[in-house]
Amino acid sequence: MGSSVEPYQPTNAGKDYDAERPRRLLLTRKELNKLIGLEASRGLTLVPVSLYTNKRLLKLNFALVRGKKKADKRESIKERDTKRDLERLIKYK
């Protein structure tokens, strides 16, 4: 629900093609409950990784991921800043 899937071949899409229509999620209730339980209990998040077509089906790969800790965020910010500073020095020299 709420996703926009544009036609693979816009020239061949019919005039009545609806990119916003609801689509089926092909998971069993057991699989869906397991994913929802993991997301809620462990503080994990479901993140879509890729979306592709296979014949007439759309396939979505997603991952269960854990957010960064505060120390990890500080580390990545520091690395990004040093990389930016190095690029500035190289640009001006």
TALIN-V349064 format. One record per pair of residues at least 6 apart in sequence whose C-alpha atoms are under 7 Angstrom apart, sorted by sequence separation. I is the first residue (numbers start at 1). J is the second residue. D is the distance in Angstrom with one decimal. If there is no record, write none. Layout:
I,J,D
I,J,D
This chain:
7,13,6.3
38,44,6.6
39,45,5.5
52,58,5.7
53,59,5.8
51,58,7.0
52,59,5.3
51,59,5.7
52,60,6.6
51,60,4.6
50,60,5.8
51,61,6.4
50,61,5.2
48,60,6.9
49,61,5.4
50,62,7.0
6,19,5.4
48,61,6.0
49,62,4.9
5,19,4.9
48,62,4.1
49,63,6.6
4,19,5.2
5,20,6.7
47,62,5.4
48,63,6.4
4,20,4.9
46,62,6.5
47,63,5.3
3,20,6.1
46,63,5.6
47,64,6.4
2,20,6.5
46,64,4.8
45,64,5.5
46,65,6.5
44,64,6.0
45,65,5.4
1,22,4.9
44,65,5.4
45,66,6.4
1,23,6.6
44,66,4.9
43,66,7.0
